[in-house]
Amino acid sequence: MTDHITLGIIFFTVVMLAFYIVSTFNDFVNRRNRVNTQWAQIDIQLMRRADLIPNLVETVKGYASHEKEIFENFASARSALNSASSPEQAIAANDYLSGQLSRLFAVSEAYPDLKADSNFISLQASLKETEDKIAYARQFYNDAVLLYNDKIHKFPSNIIAKIFNFKEKSFYTVCENKKKEVAINFQ
């Protein structure tokens, strides 16, 4: 009789452990998928922003055609963003593109006719809207990464993470140069 009870307890323990492992594994998969989905939202907005830039550059070219270096840098920045194969590469390319945008807007300050151009104003508004969407998407991405990474580090789920090779994800942080930059006035 006690052998049946012992076997029952062992069986129950094994079933509960298996249930916990499967449940935790599925939770990791859900959290990882949420991180990937949130990254896709950022990627969409980065591509939208990159697609706005050629029109912006063409508008500026009409007023400041001698600023050839800026236009070449934009082409290389867009190319780097389009060819990024990981979030880390996309973040680095985006930071470079942001620096080029800052330079472009600094140049535009020297051309009052450009600043008054309706196409330029419209593109600035679209760019600002996209920048806002990137900021929101970045926040949601970082929230998803936090939940995922927390699960990886907490006991006992960290054991399951190691067994099934779930790796930490990187946060989307603002580069140090961006923290020091003065905000661009889109008015």
Secondary structure, DSSP 8 states (H G I E B T S, - for coil): -HHHHHHHHHHHHHHHHHHHHHHHHHHHHHHHHHHHHHHHHHHHHHHHHHHHHHHHHHHHHHH-TT-HHHHHHHHHHHHHHHH--SHHHHHHHHHHHHHHHHHHHHHHTT-HHHHH-HHHHHHHHHHHHHHHHHHHHHHHHHHHHHHHHHHHHSTTHHHHHHHTT----------HHHHHS------
